[in-house]
Amino acid sequence: MPTLFFCFIAFLLAAYVVLDGYDLGAGLLHHFVAKSDAERRTVLATIGPLWDGNEVFLVATGGTLFFAFPELYAITFSGFYLPLMMVLWLLILRGISLDFRSHLEATVWRQLFDATFALASGFLAFLLGVAIGNVVRGVPIGADRVFLQPLWTDLMAQGDTGIVDWYTVIVGFTSVAALALQGALWLVYRTSGAVRDRARALVPRLWLTAAALSVVMSVVTFGVQPHLRDTFAGEPWRLVFPVLAVAALAATFVFHRRGRAGLAFAGFSGFLALLLASAAFGLYPWVLPSSLDPRFSLTVDQVHAAESSLAIGAVWWPIGITLAVGYTVYVHWRFSVGAPGKAHTEA
């Protein structure tokens, strides 16, 4: 049963990154692909009806973690207090910028909120990568199962680590490049005219950057976290996730070259999900590695809730998530997928 909920959380996290990833990417790029207020409205209109609903999966991830692995929830949320507050403020700034830019007529205020939206989107993409890098690398958790990371220590990836070090910075920049590419692919799929042409021109360069950084990140990850190397070598079935991720990345480029915008976007979304699955199932049964000593790493069997509680949750969780997925599919069909290539103009 703990393994089942581990899979549930992996699904929710992947869903959040895929869904919120394209609107983070679109926000990050909208100053580059939109040269006028009307064009910026077009970009923002492609995500306007969707961005807040996409964040449901972030809330669901936290809720499922709290229910299924309460001790892990307590340990991680207290240890990552600083980055969590930073993420919260960035989410608030994005929401304020989207809502306020259309309610203030003064050009200077509109430009300020547009710049804030782009910067908040970029920093949030970076922090999401840093957070994933921290989980993969490990945190300074000892026998007492308590840790509290500062923003940085000596910038090294072993021992008494901080939130930011050379490794998590690499993961953070990989995240920015990947989500920028996903945003560009989304805009190619959802817009037309000059905005689409500029977004399409960015895709090859962003694809090369994201692919190169993904390779570098993967290579250094095996050095930083030997447990991943050992599990992939000892249980080759886990390699299915990185192999499929490479295939999805290649398919993205092929579909884009052939003008299949929807398939290119879907392919890269699959790449992001499979990349996260590679990390999750490469670490399993670990859920929070220790950078001090592997013996202190937390596993699913050490931090899960009572089996009776998980059994009840296994009945209700699919019902709740089915409703969330159904809602997400409906709003994308109603406000987005119903007319690809023609974004709504109200923003």
N, C-alpha and C positions, 0 to 999 in steps of 0.2 A: 504493500500500500504506500509506503513512503516513496518508493521509486515512481509510482504512478503520479504522485503529486509533484515530484521532481520534474517529470515530463510536462505536467500541466503548467508549471512555472516557466519552463523553457519555452513552451508554446506562447504563453502570454508575453514574455519578454521579446520574443522574435516578432510577434504581431505588433507590439508597440514600436519597435525599431523600424519595421517596414512601413507602418502607417504614418507614424509621426516623422519618419525619416524624410519622406518626399516633401512634406510641408516645411521642415527645417531647411532642406536643400533649396526649395523654391524661395524661402525667405532670405537665405544667404545670398542667392544669385540675383534677386530681383533688381538690384541696382546695376548689375552688369547687362542684363538682357532687356531691361525696360528703360527707355531714355526720356519718356515723358510721363506726366501724371496719368494720362489715359492708359498708357501701356502698363504702368505699375498697378493700376486698378484691375487690368486684365489678369496680371500675374496673381494678385491677391484674391481675385474672384475665384481662381481655380482651387484655392484652399479654404476660402472664407467659410463655406458651410460645413467644412469637414474637420478642421484642425482640432477643435475642442472635443469632438466626439472621438477622435483618434487617441486622445489622452486617457480615455476610459480604460484602455488596456494597461496603462502605467498604474492607475489606481487599483485595477484588478490584480496586477502582479503583487503589489504591496499587501493587498487584502488576503490573497491566497498564501503568501509567505507567512503572514501573521497567523493564519488559521492552521496551516499544515506544519510549519517549522517555527513555533513561537520563540524558542530560545535563539535560533539563528536571526530572527527578526530583531530581537532585543540587542543582540551582540552587534549586528551590522549597523543598525540605525543609530546606536549610540557612538560606535566607532567612526562612522562616516558622517557625523553631525555637520561638520563644516561644508563638505561638498553638497550635502542634501539641501542646506540652506541656500547655497549658491544656485543650485538647480531650481529651487522654488522661486527665487527672485527673478531668474531669467525667464521662467514660465510666466510669471506675473508681467514682466516687461513686454514679452511678446503679445500677451493678451491685450494689455493696455494700448500698445502701439497699433494693433490691428483695429481696435474699436475706436480709438480717438482720432486717427488720421483722417477719417471721413466726416468728423463732426466739427472740425476746426477749419475755417476758411483761409486763415492766414498761411501763406506759402511757407514761411519760416517754420511754423509749427508742424506742418505736414512733412517737410523735409526732415525735421528732427525726429519725428516718429518713424519715418521710413528708415532712417539711419539706425535708430534704436532697434527696430525690428530685425534689420539685417545683422547687426552686431550681436544681439541676443540670440538669434538663430545660430550664428557661427560659434559663439562661445558655448551654447548648449550642446551642439554637436560635438565639440571638443571635450566637454565634461563627460558626456555619455561614453565616449571612448576611453577617457581616463578612468572612469568608474569600472568599466569592463576590464581594463588593464589591471586595476587593483585586485579584482577578484581572481583573475587568472594568475597573476604574479604571486599573490598571497599578501597577507597583512601580518603585522607583528603581534600575533595572538599567542599567548603562552598557555601554561597549564591552568591558569585561572579563568581562561576564556573571556578575557577582557582586553580591549585595545582602544586607543584613541589616537588617531593619526593627525599630526600637524600638516600644514600645507606642503612642506618639504622638510627633509633633514639634510642628508649629504648627497641627494640626487642619485644614490645607488639603489639597485633593485634587489638587494638582499639585506637581511638583518633588520635593523630598526628603521623601516621604510617610512616615507611620507606619502602623501597622496600623489604628489608629482615627483617623478624621477625620469631618468632618460628613457626608460622603457615605456612608462605610461604616456609620456609625451609622444612617442612614436605611435602608440595606439590611438591617442587623441587626434593626431594629424591624419592618420589613416581614416578615422571616423569622419573627419571634416571632408576629406576628399571623396569618400564613398557617398556620403549623404548629399554633397554638392552634385555628384554625378546622378544620383537618383532624382534629385530635384530637377536637373536639366532634362532627364528623360521624361519626367512627368510633364514638364512644360512643352516639350516636343509633342507629346501625346495629346495635351489638353488645350493648346493654344494654336493660333494661326498667325500668318503675316510676319511682320518684322520680329516680334518676340520669339516666335517659333524658329525663325531662321537663325537668330543669335544663339538661342539655346542649342539648336542642332549643331552649330559651329563649335560650341564648347565641348560637346560630348566626346569626340576623339581624344582631346587633350586631357579631359578629366578621367576618361577611361584608362589611359596610359598611366596617369598619376596614381589613381586608385589601385590599379593592378600592381604597379611597382611597389607602392607602400604596403600592399597586402602581402606581397612576397617577402619584403624585408621584415615586416611584423611577424610573419609566420616563422621565419628562420630564427629570429632572436627569441621568440617565445619558447621554442624548444630548449634554448640555452637557459633562459630565465626560470622556466618551470619544467624540470626534468620529468615530473610525473606524467605530463602529456606525452612526452617521447616514449616513456615506458609503457603506458597504456595502449598507445597506437601500435607499438611493436609487439606487445603481448597479446592483444586482442584485435586482429586485423579487421574485424567487422566494423569497428569504429571508423575506419578509413573511408567508409561509404560517404560520410558527410563532407569531408574536404574534397574528395574526388568529384562528387556532384556539384560542390561549390565552384570548382574550377570549370566544370562543364557549363554551369550557368553563366559564369563570367564570360566565357568564350561565346556562348550563344547570344549574350547581350550585344556584343560587338557585331556579330553576323547579322542579327535582326536589325540593328540600327543602320548598317550599311545598305540593307535591302529596303529601308523605308518602312519597316514594320514596327511602328512606334509603340503600339500596345504590347507586343510581344517582347520588345527590348526592355520596356519598363518592368514587365512581369519577370523577365529573366534576371534582371539585376536585383529585384526584390527577393527572388529565390536565392540569389547569391548571398545576400545579407542574412537571410534566415538560416541558410546552411552554414555560413561562417560562425554564427552564434551557436548553432547545434554542434559544430565541431568542437568548440571550446567547452560547451556544457557536458557533452558525452565523452570528451577527452578527459575531463577532470573527474567525472563520476567514478566512485561514490563520494568523492570530496565535494563539498558545497562551499567551503571557505578554507583555502590552503593557508598554512602558516609560513611566513617568510623567515621565522626564527628557527623552526625545527619541524620537519614533516610529521613528526609524531603528534604534534599539537593541532594538526589540520582537522577540521570538523567534517564529519561524514553525515549522510542522510540518516543513518541508524542512530546517531548520537543526539540529534536535535529535533526529531519529529515529534508531533503530538501523539496522544494516545491512539492506539489502533481503532478503538471504538469510535472516536471522534472522526478519524479519517474515513472510516466506513460510511458514516453519515454524510460527510462532505462529498464523498465519491458519488453520492446520489444527487445532491443539490448543486454541486459545482457545474456539471454538464448542462443542467437546466439554465442556470444563470448565464453561463458563457454562451450558450446557444442564443439566448435573447440578445446579448451584446453583439455577437457576430451577425445575427440577423439584422439588427439595427444598422450596423456598419455597412453591410452589403446594401441595404435599402437606401441609405443616404448617399452612398457612392453611385448607385444606379440612378437615383432621383436627381441628384445635383451635379453629377460628374460624368459617369460612364455612359449615360444616355445619349450624349452628343459629343463624342471625342473630336478634338480639333477645334471646338467652338466654346470657349469659356464664357460663363455668365459675366455680365458687365457690371453688376452691382457690387460694390465693395465699400 
